[in-house]
Amino acid sequence: MADVKSGTNPLFLREEELRQCIELLFFAYRDFTAGPDEILREYNFGRAHHRVIHFVCRNQGITVSELLEILRITKQSLSRVLNALVERGFVEQRPGVTDRRQRLLYLTEEGKKLEQKISKIQRNQVAQAFMEAGGEAVAGYRKVLSGLINESDRERALKRILNK
């Protein structure tokens, strides 16, 4: 296997090196989602449920509209997933304070337990990878992931992430 810690200048990567990085991303994503997928299967949930649980946890009181904007999925897709989470007692919907038509989303205690169970696995994976890579690599990793976010949405996404 090629040494991913090589001193290659990323500004002059050849096509093959870029393809290797893309492939590494596919393998990393596969393993990053494997543990959560196993837990989600126990609940008959999938990755869409995981994403909703994650973003509701990180943004308690988020509106359905804001969640749609983050996930960039159809109302119909979100409705199916959200209804399952609400019916099973993982997410609670409350009316908006100023606009009662708004639906504000919160994790229930059961939802918080499930989110912790899932995210613990991923936090441990990321922490281990960061420890192996070192501090300079962590900063580079964040820069690369930020650079992969669509430029028109990057500032808004980073603001949401970093203002927690």
C-alpha positions as CSV (number, residue, x, y, z in Angstrom):
1,M,0.0,0.0,0.0
2,A,1.2,3.5,-0.7
3,D,2.3,5.6,2.2
4,V,-0.5,8.1,2.9
5,K,1.8,10.1,5.2
6,S,4.3,10.8,2.3
7,G,5.7,14.2,1.9
8,T,4.0,14.6,-1.5
9,N,3.1,18.2,-2.2
10,P,-0.8,18.2,-2.4
11,L,-0.7,21.1,-4.9
12,F,0.9,18.8,-7.4
13,L,-1.0,15.5,-7.0
14,R,-1.2,13.4,-10.0
15,E,-4.4,11.8,-11.1
16,E,-3.4,8.4,-9.6
17,E,-2.7,10.1,-6.2
18,L,-6.1,11.8,-6.3
19,R,-7.8,8.5,-7.2
20,Q,-6.0,6.9,-4.2
21,C,-7.3,9.6,-1.9
22,I,-10.8,9.2,-3.2
23,E,-10.5,5.4,-2.7
24,L,-9.2,6.0,0.9
25,L,-12.3,8.2,1.5
26,F,-14.6,5.3,0.3
27,F,-12.9,2.8,2.6
28,A,-12.9,5.2,5.5
29,Y,-16.6,6.0,5.1
30,R,-17.4,2.2,4.9
31,D,-15.6,1.6,8.2
32,F,-16.8,4.9,9.8
33,T,-20.5,3.8,9.2
34,A,-20.1,0.1,9.9
35,G,-20.6,0.3,13.7
36,P,-23.5,2.7,13.6
37,D,-25.1,0.6,10.8
38,E,-25.0,-2.4,13.1
39,I,-26.7,-0.6,15.9
40,L,-29.3,1.0,13.6
41,R,-30.2,-2.4,12.2
42,E,-31.3,-3.4,15.8
43,Y,-33.9,-0.7,15.6
44,N,-34.8,-1.3,12.0
45,F,-33.3,2.1,11.1
46,G,-30.9,3.2,8.4
47,R,-28.4,6.0,7.7
48,A,-31.2,8.5,7.0
49,H,-32.4,8.0,10.6
50,H,-28.8,8.4,11.8
51,R,-28.4,11.7,10.1
52,V,-31.7,13.1,11.5
53,I,-30.8,11.9,15.0
54,H,-27.3,13.5,14.6
55,F,-28.5,16.9,13.4
56,V,-31.4,17.1,15.8
57,C,-29.0,16.2,18.7
58,R,-26.5,18.9,17.6
59,N,-29.3,21.5,17.0
60,Q,-32.0,20.9,19.6
61,G,-35.1,22.9,18.6
62,I,-34.2,22.8,14.9
63,T,-37.1,23.4,12.5
64,V,-38.1,20.9,9.9
65,S,-37.2,23.5,7.3
66,E,-33.7,23.9,8.7
67,L,-33.2,20.2,8.8
68,L,-34.4,19.9,5.2
69,E,-31.8,22.5,4.2
70,I,-29.0,20.7,6.0
71,L,-29.9,17.2,4.7
72,R,-30.9,18.4,1.2
73,I,-33.5,15.7,0.8
74,T,-37.2,15.9,-0.2
75,K,-39.9,16.6,2.3
76,Q,-41.4,13.2,1.5
77,S,-38.1,11.4,2.4
78,L,-37.7,13.4,5.6
79,S,-41.3,12.9,6.5
80,R,-41.0,9.1,6.3
81,V,-37.9,9.0,8.5
82,L,-39.1,11.6,11.0
83,N,-42.5,10.0,11.4
84,A,-40.7,6.7,12.3
85,L,-38.5,8.4,14.8
86,V,-41.4,10.3,16.4
87,E,-43.7,7.3,16.5
88,R,-41.0,5.2,18.1
89,G,-40.3,7.9,20.7
90,F,-36.8,9.0,19.7
91,V,-37.7,12.5,18.4
92,E,-40.3,14.9,19.8
93,Q,-42.0,17.7,17.8
94,R,-43.1,20.9,19.4
95,P,-44.8,23.9,17.9
96,G,-42.7,27.1,17.4
97,V,-42.8,29.7,20.1
98,T,-43.6,32.7,17.8
99,D,-45.0,30.7,14.8
100,R,-47.1,27.8,16.0
101,R,-47.0,26.3,12.5
102,Q,-43.3,25.6,12.8
103,R,-42.3,22.2,14.1
104,L,-39.3,22.3,16.4
105,L,-37.5,19.0,16.8
106,Y,-35.9,17.6,20.0
107,L,-34.4,14.3,20.9
108,T,-36.3,12.5,23.6
109,E,-34.3,10.7,26.4
110,E,-34.5,7.5,24.3
111,G,-33.2,9.5,21.3
112,K,-30.3,10.9,23.3
113,K,-29.4,7.4,24.5
114,L,-29.4,6.1,20.9
115,E,-27.4,9.1,19.6
116,Q,-24.8,8.5,22.4
117,K,-24.5,4.8,21.6
118,I,-24.0,5.5,17.9
119,S,-21.7,8.6,18.2
120,K,-19.5,7.0,20.8
121,I,-18.3,4.5,18.2
122,Q,-17.5,7.3,15.7
123,R,-15.9,9.6,18.3
124,N,-13.6,6.8,19.3
125,Q,-12.7,6.1,15.7
126,V,-11.9,9.7,14.9
127,A,-10.0,10.2,18.2
128,Q,-7.9,7.1,17.5
129,A,-7.2,8.3,13.9
130,F,-6.3,11.7,15.2
131,M,-3.9,10.3,17.8
132,E,-2.2,8.2,15.1
133,A,-1.9,11.1,12.7
134,G,-0.8,13.9,15.1
135,G,-1.9,17.5,15.6
136,E,-0.7,18.9,12.2
137,A,-2.7,16.2,10.4
138,V,-5.8,17.0,12.4
139,A,-5.7,20.6,11.1
140,G,-5.1,19.4,7.6
141,Y,-8.0,16.9,7.8
142,R,-10.4,19.7,8.9
143,K,-9.2,21.9,6.0
144,V,-9.7,19.1,3.5
145,L,-13.1,18.2,4.7
146,S,-14.1,21.9,4.7
147,G,-12.8,22.1,1.2
148,L,-15.1,19.2,0.1
149,I,-18.2,21.2,1.2
150,N,-19.8,23.0,-1.7
151,E,-18.4,26.5,-1.8
152,S,-21.8,28.1,-1.8
153,D,-22.7,26.3,1.4
154,R,-19.3,26.1,3.1
155,E,-19.5,29.3,5.2
156,R,-23.0,28.5,6.5
157,A,-22.0,24.9,7.3
158,L,-18.8,25.8,9.1
159,K,-20.7,28.5,11.1
160,R,-23.3,25.9,12.2
161,I,-20.6,23.4,13.1
162,L,-18.2,25.7,14.9
163,N,-20.8,27.7,16.8
164,K,-21.7,24.8,19.1
